Amino acid sequence: MADAALHGKVTFVGAGPGAADLLTFRAARAIADADIVIWAASLVQAEVLDHAREGAEILDSAALSLEDVVAVYRRAHDEDLKVARIHSGDPALWGGTQEQLDRCVELGIEVEIVPGVSSFSAVAAIAQRELTIPEVAQSVILTRLGGGKTPMPEGEEVREFARHGTTMALFLSAARSGQLTQELLEGGYPTSTPVVIAYQATWPEELILRCTIGTLEETVKEHKLWKHTLFLVGPALSASGTRSHLYHPGHFHGFRKADPAARKALRAQGATP
């Protein structure tokens, strides 16, 4: 559909894990420009609405079905209005955005997506851990436990992903902590594998707990966690003693020459700096 045929605009705004000061400048501008702001009140702190202009219509998405939201988009098209649809975290992850995007295309509405800070990266920052440690873990798997409201596709079970032994970020899984523990162990993680549990990350109620897979279930149940909780799992959460080749004196790139002796040492280790 040609841009000239578009009427109205919907901007999907990634608001981050909750804290209003984790909004990007672009996100704040989108909210300020909007005639209508639809936000997830239970997942985003109310301070994000400080960016909304006076007189903007504010709607809580918790009370709206998809059909209700699409009706707002249709009105935006008919009246040439701007809508800021605020989602927690990043709209690309478990945001229910694609079904809304598809409706906007059908209606002939201009669409923009503003990325946001995902809760898994926020939790890593709070825990002060890098999730990709050289020689330990160079991948991060983002997933959730099966058995919830939305079925998991075949082959995407936690136990199957756990076989990689790398870092995992597990969303929407606290209510079934026993099943989560079982699948992580079935996938091959040792019971001593470190875990970071984060409840309401970046909110005033934030709670960060450290345990192992072996004590995951009892920790979750002790603190009565069943929603707004994310798990980071994997050996990278406690690893130390390795270093990246990027800043090794034997590594070279377009802005820095390698030290010959250090480069020779890296090659002797089997590296290709």
N, C-alpha and C positions, 0 to 999 in steps of 0.2 A: 504494500500500500504506500503510495507516495506521501511524503511529508506534508504536502499542501492540503491533503484530505483530512489530516488529523485535527481534532478539536479537543481542548482540555488537556490536562497533563496529570499523570500519577507518578510520583517519585517514591520508590520503595527505599526507605531509609534504614540502614543498619545502625541501631542505637548502641551496640555493644552489650556487654553482660549486665548492665544496669546503671552504673554510675554515670551521671549526666556529663561529667567532664571528660568522658571517653568518646564523646561524639566528635566526629571530624568537622572541620570548618565547612566542608561541602554539605554535610548533614544538617548543620545548624542553619545554613542559608536556605536549604530546601524547606525546612520547617517554617522559617521566617517568611518565605514567599507564599506559603500555602493559604488558600481560602478555607480548606477543610483539613483537619489533622485527625487521622485515625491512629490510635496508639494502643499498645498492650499494657494496660495499667498494672497488671500483676507481675509483669516481667521487666518493666522499665521504670526508673525513678521519675517522679512527677516533675523534677527540675528540668527535664528535657522540654517541657511545655513553656518554660521561660522564654524560649526562642520564638514561640508563636506570636504572631502580631495580634494586637487588640482587635477584637471583633471576629477572629477566626472561629469557625465552628469546630468544636472538639468532641470526638466520639471515641468511646472505649470499645475496642474490638472484642473484648470478652463477652459483650452482650450481643454481638453480631454474628450471623451465619455468613457463609460465602455469598449467598443470594442477597443478603442485606448489604454487604460490602459492594457487590456488583451494582446494586441499585444506586449507591452513592457515586460510583464511577460513571454510570449512565447519566446521572444528573450533571456530573462534571463535564461530560461530553456535550450535553445539550446546552449548558449554560457557560461553556468555555471557562471552567474553573480549574484551579490547581489543587491537587490533593497530595499531602504528605502521608504516606502509609508507613508508620514507624514499627519496625520489627526488632525484637531483641537479638543480640548477637549479630551475625552476618546473614543477610537474606538468602545466601546460597546454601545455608545449612538448616534443614528442618524448619523452614520458615513458612511453608505452604504458599510460597510466592508464585510458583510456576502456573498454578491453576488460575491465579489472579492475573498474571501476565497474559495468559492465553485469552482471557475475557477482555482485557484491555485492547488487545490486537483486534479481536472481533468487533469491538465497539468503535474502533478508529480513534483511540486516545494515544497521545504521545506518552512514552514511558521512559523513565530513567531509573537506574539502580545505583544507590550509594552504598558501597561496602562498609561493613562495620567490624569492630574487634570481636572475634569469636571468644566465647567463654573459655575454650581450651587454652588459647594463648594468654588470656588474662590470668588464668590459674597458674600457668607456668611462670608468669612474671611475679605473681604473689609468692609462689614457692621458691623463686629465684633459682630456677633450673632451666637449662637448655635441654630440649627434647631430642636433639640429634647430636649425640656425643661420638666423636671419631672412634672407630674400631669397636663401638658398643651398639649403637643404634643410629641408622641413617634414614629411617622412615618413620612416619607417624600415621597410624591408622585411626580414622575418625569413624565411630560406629555407635550402635546402641544394641541393647539386648533384645532378642526376639521375645514374643509373647505379649506385647503391648497392644495398643489400639490398632496399629498399622502392621500387617504381616511383613516379615523379612523375606526378601527374595531368596530363592534356593542358593546355597553356597555362601551366604553372608552371615552365618552364625558366628557368634563370638569365639567359639572353640576353634573354628577354622582360621579365623584371623590370628588367634593367639599362637598358632603354630609357627608364625614368623618370629616370635620372640622379641619383637621390637617394641617401640613405645606405642601405647594405645590410649586414646581419649574416648571415654565411654559416657555417652549422654543418656538421659531418660531411662536409667537402669536401677535407681536406688530402691525402688519398691520391691525388687526381686533380687536382693543382695545374695541370697543363698544360691540361686540359679547362676548369678554372675560369677560367684566364686567357683562353683563347680565347673563351669565352661572354661574359665581361665586356666584352671588346673588340668582339665582334660586336654586343653590345647598345648600343654607342655611347660607352662610357667612353673618354676619352683614355688613352694609355699612362702619362701623368704623374699620373693620379688616385692620391691617397694611399691607402695600405692600412696597417692595424694588424693584425699577426698575433700572436695570444696562444696560448701553449701552457701548459696546466695553470694557468690563471689562479687566483690566490689560494692556490695550493699552494706549499710550500717550493721546488719545482722550477720555479716560474713563469718563463716567458721571454716578453718582450714585444719584438717587432721592428717596425720601421717601414720601409716600402718603397713602391713604386708598383706599379700593375698590370703595368707593363713588367718589373719585377724580381721579381714575386711567385713565379713558378715556381722560379727559381734560388735565392731566399731559403729557400723551403720545403725544397728538396732539399739545400741546403748544411747546414741544421740537422737534416736527417733527421726531419722532422715528418710524421706520417701519422695520428695520432689525438690526441684531447684538444686539438684546435686549433680556434680560431675566428678568422674574418676580419671586420674592419670595413672597409668600402670606401665611398668617396665624397668629394666636395669639402668636406663639412663638417669633415673631419678636419684640414684645414689652413686653413680660412677664418677671416678676422678682418675687423674694420673695420665690421661691421654692429651694430645694436642692436635690442633688442626694444621694441615700442611699449608693452608693459605698464608699464615703469618710466619711460617718457618723460614729462616734465612736462606735455606736451600731452594725455596720455591721462587719462581720468577713469573712476572706478568708484564703487561704493557707499561706499567708505571714503576717497576722495581726490578733491578737485576739480582740474580741469585749469587750468593757467596759460593765460590767454586768448591771449597772444602765441605761446606754444609750440603751442597747439592750432591756431591759425591757420596756423602754419608747417607742421604736419603735414597739414592739409587742402590746402595748396598743393602738397604732394608727392603728393597723390592718396590719402592714407590716410584712414581713417574711424575716428578715435579715440573 
